[in-house]
Amino acid sequence: MFAVLALAAVATEAIVGYPDRLFRRVGHPVTWIGALIAWCDKVWNSETLSYDERRWRGVYVLVLLLAVGILSGLAITAFVEQFLHGAVAVLLCGVIGSSMLAQRSLYAHVADVASALESDGIEAGRRAVSMIVGRDTRALDEAAVSRAAIESLAENFSDGVVAPLFWMTVAGLPGAVAYKAVNTADSMIGHKSERYLAFGWASARFDDLVNLPASRLSAFWLVAAASLSPGLSPHRAIEVLRRDAGHHRSPNAGWPEAAMAGALGIQLSGPRIYNGVAVAERWVGNGRSDLTAVDIRTALDLYRAACGLQIAALVAFVIVSLTF
């Protein structure tokens, strides 16, 4: 029944997302997990400790987050099943599990960047894209802003949509919550800075592991969606995947980025600035580099098609599972 739960979750999230009123009243599971990680960082990540001790403490944090995620998922499932039974209980758990997905909100945040560029110019575009990327956006031109938005769309399609849905299908609500806890830890403490190189090591490495299947699957959905999208090229997407996916700074992010770049015929990644430090990254793709808001819109269309294919595949899987 995990597949039914996952289908209920992705359908709920696609239709209503996570209501703003609910967020204002109680927050969001990611903010709750983030508060726990921030507490662990404050209490356990002392700069007076040795590198090895901080690394071990990071391992403890990872174990704690996995335990909290799994036990929370099990507790929610058990609570629902006390009052409801069968398909109704599964559907309600799916509605609750929809908070683990970012399909609708990701589209909205990236579309905001395109709208800002189209309506209010480069300064507005920089402000909008700064909400979804970690790099320094103050000196970005329109092409760089557009590139950053499309990169964020590709990467977060994998770890914000495909991965939690994959783990929900495989391991139910406990799997999705545990995945979200690990992914949040990677975004908060999985950096190669002096403070987090040791403490965030375990979370970063484990996040690489649990995102591995989804990164490949997300690339597949983007290639398949490109084959259904006029003007886009699945063949070029496959070519760029083979050549560039493995050269990315991340073992996983390169897959959806390469598929996106190849399908659109553009270049992504490349040099950027983090915290005032220039980082020389290899380019992904060998197409156009003079990107605009139009390219963001095209990327969003491809993203929606990929999401649609994923939902269609899940529907087919549920039908086959219930039939046999």
C-alpha positions as a Markdown table, in Angstrom:
| # | Residue | x | y | z |
|---|---|---|---|---|
| 1 | Met | 0.0 | 0.0 | 0.0 |
| 2 | Phe | 3.0 | 2.3 | 0.1 |
| 3 | Ala | 2.5 | 3.2 | -3.6 |
| 4 | Val | -1.1 | 4.2 | -2.9 |
| 5 | Leu | 0.1 | 6.4 | 0.0 |
| 6 | Ala | 2.7 | 8.0 | -2.3 |
| 7 | Leu | 0.1 | 8.6 | -5.0 |
| 8 | Ala | -2.2 | 10.3 | -2.5 |
| 9 | Ala | 0.7 | 12.4 | -1.3 |
| 10 | Val | 1.8 | 13.6 | -4.7 |
| 11 | Ala | -1.7 | 14.3 | -5.8 |
| 12 | Thr | -2.5 | 16.3 | -2.7 |
| 13 | Glu | 0.7 | 18.3 | -3.0 |
| 14 | Ala | 0.1 | 19.0 | -6.7 |
| 15 | Ile | -3.5 | 20.2 | -6.0 |
| 16 | Val | -3.2 | 22.2 | -2.8 |
| 17 | Gly | 0.5 | 22.3 | -1.9 |
| 18 | Tyr | 1.2 | 23.2 | 1.8 |
| 19 | Pro | -1.3 | 25.9 | 2.8 |
| 20 | Asp | 0.2 | 29.2 | 3.9 |
| 21 | Arg | -2.3 | 29.5 | 6.7 |
| 22 | Leu | -1.1 | 26.1 | 8.1 |
| 23 | Phe | 2.5 | 27.2 | 7.8 |
| 24 | Arg | 1.9 | 30.4 | 9.7 |
| 25 | Arg | 0.1 | 28.6 | 12.5 |
| 26 | Val | 2.3 | 25.5 | 13.0 |
| 27 | Gly | 5.2 | 25.8 | 10.7 |
| 28 | His | 6.3 | 22.9 | 8.4 |
| 29 | Pro | 8.0 | 19.6 | 9.1 |
| 30 | Val | 11.2 | 20.9 | 7.5 |
| 31 | Thr | 11.2 | 23.8 | 10.0 |
| 32 | Trp | 10.7 | 21.4 | 12.9 |
| 33 | Ile | 13.6 | 19.2 | 11.7 |
| 34 | Gly | 15.7 | 22.3 | 11.1 |
| 35 | Ala | 15.1 | 23.4 | 14.6 |
| 36 | Leu | 16.4 | 20.1 | 15.9 |
| 37 | Ile | 19.5 | 20.2 | 13.7 |
| 38 | Ala | 20.2 | 23.8 | 14.8 |
| 39 | Trp | 20.0 | 22.7 | 18.4 |
| 40 | Cys | 22.4 | 19.8 | 17.8 |
| 41 | Asp | 24.8 | 22.2 | 16.0 |
| 42 | Lys | 24.7 | 24.7 | 18.9 |
| 43 | Val | 25.1 | 22.1 | 21.7 |
| 44 | Trp | 27.3 | 19.5 | 20.1 |
| 45 | Asn | 29.5 | 21.2 | 17.5 |
| 46 | Ser | 32.0 | 22.9 | 19.7 |
| 47 | Glu | 35.0 | 24.4 | 18.0 |
| 48 | Thr | 37.2 | 23.4 | 21.0 |
| 49 | Leu | 36.8 | 19.7 | 20.1 |
| 50 | Ser | 39.1 | 17.8 | 17.9 |
| 51 | Tyr | 38.3 | 17.0 | 14.3 |
| 52 | Asp | 37.6 | 13.3 | 15.1 |
| 53 | Glu | 35.3 | 14.1 | 18.0 |
| 54 | Arg | 33.3 | 16.6 | 16.0 |
| 55 | Arg | 33.0 | 14.0 | 13.2 |
| 56 | Trp | 31.7 | 11.3 | 15.6 |
| 57 | Arg | 29.2 | 13.8 | 17.0 |
| 58 | Gly | 28.0 | 14.4 | 13.5 |
| 59 | Val | 27.5 | 10.6 | 13.2 |
| 60 | Tyr | 25.4 | 10.8 | 16.4 |
| 61 | Val | 23.3 | 13.6 | 14.9 |
| 62 | Leu | 22.6 | 11.5 | 11.8 |
| 63 | Val | 21.5 | 8.5 | 13.8 |
| 64 | Leu | 19.3 | 10.8 | 15.9 |
| 65 | Leu | 17.7 | 12.3 | 12.8 |
| 66 | Leu | 17.1 | 8.9 | 11.3 |
| 67 | Ala | 15.5 | 7.6 | 14.5 |
| 68 | Val | 13.3 | 10.7 | 14.9 |
| 69 | Gly | 12.2 | 10.4 | 11.2 |
| 70 | Ile | 11.4 | 6.7 | 11.3 |
| 71 | Leu | 9.7 | 6.8 | 14.7 |
| 72 | Ser | 7.7 | 9.9 | 13.8 |
| 73 | Gly | 6.5 | 8.2 | 10.6 |
| 74 | Leu | 5.6 | 5.0 | 12.5 |
| 75 | Ala | 3.8 | 7.0 | 15.2 |
| 76 | Ile | 1.7 | 9.0 | 12.8 |
| 77 | Thr | 0.8 | 5.9 | 10.9 |
| 78 | Ala | -0.2 | 4.0 | 14.1 |
| 79 | Phe | -2.2 | 7.0 | 15.3 |
| 80 | Val | -4.2 | 7.3 | 12.1 |
| 81 | Glu | -4.8 | 3.5 | 12.0 |
| 82 | Gln | -6.3 | 3.7 | 15.5 |
| 83 | Phe | -9.3 | 5.6 | 14.2 |
| 84 | Leu | -9.4 | 4.7 | 10.5 |
| 85 | His | -8.8 | 1.5 | 8.6 |
| 86 | Gly | -7.8 | 0.3 | 5.1 |
| 87 | Ala | -7.7 | 2.6 | 2.2 |
| 88 | Val | -9.1 | 5.6 | 4.2 |
| 89 | Ala | -6.1 | 5.4 | 6.6 |
| 90 | Val | -3.7 | 5.1 | 3.8 |
| 91 | Leu | -5.2 | 8.1 | 2.0 |
| 92 | Leu | -5.0 | 10.3 | 5.2 |
| 93 | Cys | -1.4 | 9.3 | 5.7 |
| 94 | Gly | -0.8 | 10.3 | 2.1 |
| 95 | Val | -2.3 | 13.7 | 2.8 |
| 96 | Ile | 0.0 | 14.1 | 5.8 |
| 97 | Gly | 2.9 | 12.8 | 3.7 |
| 98 | Ser | 2.3 | 15.4 | 1.0 |
| 99 | Ser | 4.2 | 17.9 | 3.3 |
| 100 | Met | 7.4 | 15.9 | 2.5 |
| 101 | Leu | 7.1 | 17.0 | -1.2 |
| 102 | Ala | 8.0 | 20.3 | -2.8 |
| 103 | Gln | 6.6 | 19.8 | -6.3 |
| 104 | Arg | 4.2 | 22.8 | -6.3 |
| 105 | Ser | 6.3 | 25.2 | -4.2 |
| 106 | Leu | 9.4 | 24.5 | -6.3 |
| 107 | Tyr | 7.5 | 25.5 | -9.4 |
| 108 | Ala | 6.3 | 28.7 | -7.7 |
| 109 | His | 9.7 | 29.8 | -6.5 |
| 110 | Val | 11.4 | 29.3 | -9.8 |
| 111 | Ala | 8.5 | 31.0 | -11.7 |
| 112 | Asp | 8.9 | 34.0 | -9.3 |
| 113 | Val | 12.4 | 34.5 | -10.7 |
| 114 | Ala | 11.1 | 34.5 | -14.3 |
| 115 | Ser | 8.3 | 36.9 | -13.4 |
| 116 | Ala | 10.7 | 39.2 | -11.6 |
| 117 | Leu | 13.0 | 39.4 | -14.5 |
| 118 | Glu | 10.1 | 40.0 | -17.0 |
| 119 | Ser | 8.3 | 42.6 | -14.9 |
| 120 | Asp | 10.9 | 44.4 | -12.7 |
| 121 | Gly | 14.3 | 43.8 | -14.2 |
| 122 | Ile | 17.6 | 42.4 | -13.1 |
| 123 | Glu | 17.6 | 43.7 | -9.5 |
| 124 | Ala | 14.3 | 42.0 | -8.8 |
| 125 | Gly | 15.5 | 38.9 | -10.5 |
| 126 | Arg | 18.6 | 38.8 | -8.2 |
| 127 | Arg | 16.4 | 39.1 | -5.1 |
| 128 | Ala | 14.1 | 36.4 | -6.3 |
| 129 | Val | 16.8 | 33.9 | -7.2 |
| 130 | Ser | 18.7 | 34.6 | -3.9 |
| 131 | Met | 15.7 | 32.9 | -2.1 |
| 132 | Ile | 16.5 | 29.6 | -3.7 |
| 133 | Val | 20.3 | 29.4 | -4.2 |
| 134 | Gly | 23.2 | 29.7 | -1.9 |
| 135 | Arg | 25.6 | 31.6 | -4.1 |
| 136 | Asp | 26.3 | 35.4 | -4.1 |
| 137 | Thr | 23.7 | 36.9 | -6.5 |
| 138 | Arg | 24.5 | 40.6 | -6.2 |
| 139 | Ala | 26.6 | 40.7 | -9.3 |
| 140 | Leu | 24.7 | 38.3 | -11.5 |
| 141 | Asp | 23.5 | 39.4 | -14.9 |
| 142 | Glu | 20.3 | 38.1 | -16.5 |
| 143 | Ala | 22.0 | 35.0 | -18.0 |
| 144 | Ala | 23.5 | 34.0 | -14.6 |
| 145 | Val | 20.3 | 34.6 | -12.8 |
| 146 | Ser | 18.4 | 32.5 | -15.3 |
| 147 | Arg | 21.1 | 29.8 | -15.1 |
| 148 | Ala | 20.9 | 29.7 | -11.3 |
| 149 | Ala | 17.1 | 29.4 | -11.3 |
| 150 | Ile | 17.2 | 26.5 | -13.8 |
| 151 | Glu | 20.0 | 24.7 | -11.9 |
| 152 | Ser | 17.9 | 25.0 | -8.7 |
| 153 | Leu | 14.9 | 23.7 | -10.5 |
| 154 | Ala | 16.8 | 20.6 | -11.8 |
| 155 | Glu | 18.6 | 19.8 | -8.5 |
| 156 | Asn | 15.5 | 20.3 | -6.4 |
| 157 | Phe | 13.4 | 18.2 | -8.8 |
| 158 | Ser | 15.6 | 15.3 | -7.7 |
| 159 | Asp | 15.9 | 15.9 | -4.0 |
| 160 | Gly | 12.7 | 17.8 | -3.3 |
| 161 | Val | 10.3 | 15.8 | -5.5 |
| 162 | Val | 11.6 | 12.5 | -6.8 |
| 163 | Ala | 13.6 | 11.4 | -3.8 |
| 164 | Pro | 10.9 | 11.8 | -1.1 |
| 165 | Leu | 8.3 | 10.2 | -3.4 |
| 166 | Phe | 10.7 | 7.3 | -4.1 |
| 167 | Trp | 11.4 | 6.7 | -0.4 |
| 168 | Met | 7.7 | 7.0 | 0.4 |
| 169 | Thr | 6.9 | 4.4 | -2.3 |
| 170 | Val | 9.7 | 2.1 | -0.9 |
| 171 | Ala | 9.3 | 2.6 | 2.8 |
| 172 | Gly | 6.1 | 4.5 | 3.5 |
| 173 | Leu | 5.7 | 7.5 | 5.6 |
| 174 | Pro | 8.7 | 6.6 | 7.9 |
| 175 | Gly | 11.0 | 6.4 | 4.8 |
| 176 | Ala | 9.9 | 9.8 | 3.5 |
| 177 | Val | 10.3 | 11.6 | 6.9 |
| 178 | Ala | 13.7 | 10.0 | 7.5 |
| 179 | Tyr | 14.8 | 11.0 | 4.0 |
| 180 | Lys | 13.6 | 14.6 | 4.6 |
| 181 | Ala | 15.5 | 14.7 | 7.9 |
| 182 | Val | 18.7 | 13.6 | 6.2 |
| 183 | Asn | 18.3 | 16.0 | 3.3 |
| 184 | Thr | 17.6 | 18.9 | 5.6 |
| 185 | Ala | 20.7 | 18.1 | 7.6 |
| 186 | Asp | 22.8 | 18.1 | 4.4 |
| 187 | Ser | 21.5 | 21.5 | 3.5 |
| 188 | Met | 22.2 | 23.0 | 6.9 |
| 189 | Ile | 25.4 | 21.3 | 8.1 |
| 190 | Gly | 26.7 | 19.3 | 5.1 |
| 191 | His | 29.1 | 22.1 | 3.9 |
| 192 | Lys | 32.8 | 22.0 | 3.5 |
| 193 | Ser | 33.4 | 25.0 | 5.7 |
| 194 | Glu | 35.7 | 25.0 | 8.7 |
| 195 | Arg | 32.7 | 24.7 | 11.1 |
| 196 | Tyr | 30.9 | 21.8 | 9.3 |
| 197 | Leu | 33.6 | 19.8 | 7.4 |
| 198 | Ala | 33.8 | 17.3 | 10.3 |
| 199 | Phe | 30.4 | 17.8 | 12.0 |
| 200 | Gly | 28.4 | 17.6 | 8.8 |
| 201 | Trp | 30.5 | 14.8 | 7.1 |
| 202 | Ala | 28.1 | 11.9 | 8.0 |
| 203 | Ser | 25.0 | 13.8 | 6.9 |
| 204 | Ala | 26.5 | 14.9 | 3.6 |
| 205 | Arg | 27.8 | 11.4 | 2.8 |
| 206 | Phe | 24.6 | 9.7 | 3.7 |
| 207 | Asp | 22.6 | 12.2 | 1.8 |
| 208 | Asp | 24.7 | 11.4 | -1.3 |
| 209 | Leu | 23.8 | 7.7 | -0.8 |
| 210 | Val | 20.0 | 8.1 | -0.3 |
| 211 | Asn | 19.8 | 10.6 | -3.2 |
| 212 | Leu | 21.6 | 8.3 | -5.7 |
| 213 | Pro | 18.6 | 6.4 | -7.0 |
| 214 | Ala | 16.4 | 9.5 | -7.3 |
| 215 | Ser | 19.1 | 11.5 | -9.2 |
| 216 | Arg | 19.2 | 8.9 | -11.9 |
| 217 | Leu | 15.4 | 8.6 | -11.9 |
| 218 | Ser | 15.0 | 12.3 | -12.2 |
| 219 | Ala | 17.3 | 12.4 | -15.2 |
| 220 | Phe | 15.2 | 9.7 | -16.8 |
| 221 | Trp | 12.0 | 11.6 | -16.2 |
| 222 | Leu | 13.5 | 14.8 | -17.8 |
| 223 | Val | 14.8 | 12.9 | -20.8 |
| 224 | Ala | 11.4 | 11.2 | -21.2 |
| 225 | Ala | 9.6 | 14.6 | -20.8 |
| 226 | Ala | 11.9 | 16.1 | -23.5 |
| 227 | Ser | 10.8 | 13.5 | -25.9 |
| 228 | Leu | 7.2 | 14.7 | -25.5 |
| 229 | Ser | 8.1 | 18.4 | -25.6 |
| 230 | Pro | 8.3 | 20.2 | -29.0 |
| 231 | Gly | 11.6 | 21.9 | -29.6 |
| 232 | Leu | 13.5 | 20.0 | -26.9 |
| 233 | Ser | 15.9 | 17.1 | -27.5 |
| 234 | Pro | 16.0 | 13.9 | -25.6 |
| 235 | His | 19.0 | 12.7 | -27.7 |
| 236 | Arg | 21.0 | 15.8 | -26.8 |
| 237 | Ala | 20.0 | 15.3 | -23.1 |
| 238 | Ile | 21.3 | 11.7 | -23.2 |
| 239 | Glu | 24.5 | 12.9 | -24.8 |
| 240 | Val | 25.1 | 15.6 | -22.2 |
| 241 | Leu | 24.3 | 13.1 | -19.4 |
| 242 | Arg | 26.9 | 10.7 | -20.7 |
| 243 | Arg | 29.6 | 13.3 | -21.0 |
| 244 | Asp | 29.0 | 15.8 | -18.1 |
| 245 | Ala | 26.9 | 14.2 | -15.3 |
| 246 | Gly | 29.9 | 12.5 | -13.7 |
| 247 | His | 32.0 | 15.7 | -13.7 |
| 248 | His | 29.7 | 17.7 | -11.5 |
| 249 | Arg | 30.8 | 18.8 | -8.0 |
| 250 | Ser | 28.0 | 16.6 | -6.6 |
| 251 | Pro | 27.7 | 12.9 | -7.3 |
| 252 | Asn | 23.9 | 13.3 | -7.8 |
| 253 | Ala | 23.0 | 16.9 | -8.8 |
| 254 | Gly | 24.9 | 16.5 | -12.1 |
| 255 | Trp | 22.3 | 14.0 | -13.4 |
| 256 | Pro | 19.2 | 16.2 | -13.5 |
| 257 | Glu | 21.3 | 19.3 | -14.4 |
| 258 | Ala | 22.9 | 17.5 | -17.3 |
| 259 | Ala | 19.5 | 16.2 | -18.5 |
| 260 | Met | 18.0 | 19.6 | -18.2 |
| 261 | Ala | 20.9 | 21.4 | -20.0 |
| 262 | Gly | 21.0 | 18.9 | -22.8 |
| 263 | Ala | 17.2 | 18.9 | -23.4 |
| 264 | Leu | 17.1 | 22.7 | -23.5 |
| 265 | Gly | 20.4 | 23.1 | -25.5 |
| 266 | Ile | 22.0 | 25.4 | -22.8 |
| 267 | Gln | 24.9 | 25.5 | -20.5 |
| 268 | Leu | 24.5 | 25.2 | -16.7 |
| 269 | Ser | 26.8 | 25.2 | -13.7 |
| 270 | Gly | 30.2 | 26.9 | -14.4 |
| 271 | Pro | 32.0 | 29.4 | -12.2 |
| 272 | Arg | 30.2 | 31.1 | -9.3 |
| 273 | Ile | 30.8 | 32.9 | -6.0 |
| 274 | Tyr | 30.0 | 31.5 | -2.6 |
| 275 | Asn | 30.5 | 33.7 | 0.5 |
| 276 | Gly | 32.8 | 36.0 | -1.5 |
| 277 | Val | 35.0 | 33.1 | -2.8 |
| 278 | Ala | 35.1 | 32.4 | -6.5 |
| 279 | Val | 34.5 | 28.7 | -7.2 |
| 280 | Ala | 35.6 | 27.3 | -10.6 |
| 281 | Glu | 33.0 | 24.7 | -11.6 |
| 282 | Arg | 33.0 | 22.9 | -14.9 |
| 283 | Trp | 30.2 | 23.7 | -17.4 |
| 284 | Val | 27.4 | 21.2 | -17.9 |
| 285 | Gly | 26.2 | 21.2 | -21.5 |
| 286 | Asn | 27.6 | 22.8 | -24.6 |
| 287 | Gly | 24.7 | 24.9 | -25.8 |
| 288 | Arg | 23.7 | 28.6 | -25.3 |
| 289 | Ser | 24.9 | 30.6 | -22.4 |
| 290 | Asp | 23.0 | 33.8 | -23.0 |
| 291 | Leu | 19.9 | 32.7 | -21.0 |
| 292 | Thr | 16.8 | 34.7 | -20.3 |
| 293 | Ala | 13.5 | 34.4 | -18.5 |
| 294 | Val | 12.2 | 32.6 | -21.6 |
| 295 | Asp | 14.6 | 29.8 | -20.9 |
| 296 | Ile | 13.3 | 29.6 | -17.3 |
| 297 | Arg | 9.8 | 29.3 | -18.6 |
| 298 | Thr | 10.9 | 26.5 | -21.0 |
| 299 | Ala | 12.6 | 24.7 | -18.1 |
| 300 | Leu | 9.4 | 25.0 | -16.0 |
| 301 | Asp | 7.4 | 23.4 | -18.8 |
| 302 | Leu | 9.8 | 20.5 | -19.0 |
| 303 | Tyr | 9.7 | 20.2 | -15.2 |
| 304 | Arg | 5.9 | 20.0 | -15.3 |
| 305 | Ala | 6.0 | 17.4 | -18.0 |
| 306 | Ala | 8.5 | 15.3 | -16.0 |
| 307 | Cys | 6.3 | 15.6 | -12.9 |
| 308 | Gly | 3.3 | 14.5 | -14.9 |
| 309 | Leu | 5.1 | 11.4 | -16.2 |
| 310 | Gln | 6.2 | 10.5 | -12.7 |
| 311 | Ile | 2.6 | 10.7 | -11.5 |
| 312 | Ala | 1.4 | 8.7 | -14.5 |
| 313 | Ala | 4.0 | 6.0 | -13.8 |
| 314 | Leu | 2.9 | 5.8 | -10.2 |
| 315 | Val | -0.7 | 5.5 | -11.2 |
| 316 | Ala | 0.2 | 2.6 | -13.5 |
| 317 | Phe | 2.2 | 1.0 | -10.7 |
| 318 | Val | -0.7 | 1.3 | -8.3 |
| 319 | Ile | -3.2 | -0.2 | -10.8 |
| 320 | Val | -0.9 | -3.1 | -11.5 |
| 321 | Ser | -0.2 | -3.7 | -7.8 |
| 322 | Leu | -3.9 | -3.7 | -6.9 |
| 323 | Thr | -4.8 | -5.9 | -9.9 |
| 324 | Phe | -2.3 | -8.6 | -9.1 |
